[in-house]
Amino acid sequence: MNRVEIRAKLEETYASFNAFLSDLSQDEFEYAPPGKWNAGQQAEHLIKSTKPILSGLGVPKMMIGVQFGKANRPSKTYHELVERYQEKLAANNAPGPTAYSPGRVAFTDVPKLIKTQKDIIEKIVKKLDNWSGKDMDKYVFPHPLLGKITVREMMYFTIYHADHHKGIIKLYLRGV
C-alpha cells in the first residue's frame, strides 16, 4: 500500500470499528468471557495502542533513527506483516504490556471512546503527510511483540489491529 492507500485504510478501518462499537447494546458491550476484555476494554486498548504511534510520527525523523535505528531490510507487505503478527501472537502466552491494558470501561463511555479514537486516527493520517514512502521504509518503531518494524509496517499493523479486535468482540458475542 502506498501512503494514500494507508491513510484511506486507517480511516476506513477505524470508522468501521467505531460504528460497530456504537451499534452494540449495553449487554453486548459489557460481555466478555471470564478473564477476557469486553468491547469497551478492546476499544480502550486500541486507543492506548495508537497514542504512541501518533507521538512517534511527530518526532523528527533523525531522532527516530538515533533512538530506534533504521531498517536493515525492506518493509513486509500488509499480508506478510499480518501473518507474522498472527504467528507471534499464537506462540506467545504472556499477557501484553500493562501500558496497553485497559481499565474498567462503562457503556456510557462509548461516545468518548469513539471520539478519542477518531481524533487519534485523524491526527495520525495528517502526520503521514510528512512521511514519504521512502521514509516509511527507512525508519523503524518498536512493537512489543514484533520488535523493530518499519513505520510502513506499523501502519499496516495499526490497520489490522482494529479488525483483529473487532473480530475478537464478534467471537465473544457468539457466546451471548
PyMOL commands that set and color helices and strands:
alter all, ss='L'
color gray80, all
select helices_A, chain A and resi 3-22+26-30+39-58+61-68+78-91+98-100+107-130+133-138+151-173
alter helices_A, ss='H'
color red, helices_A
select strands_A, chain A and resi 140-143+147-150
alter strands_A, ss='S'
color yellow, strands_A
deselect
rebuild
show_as cartoon
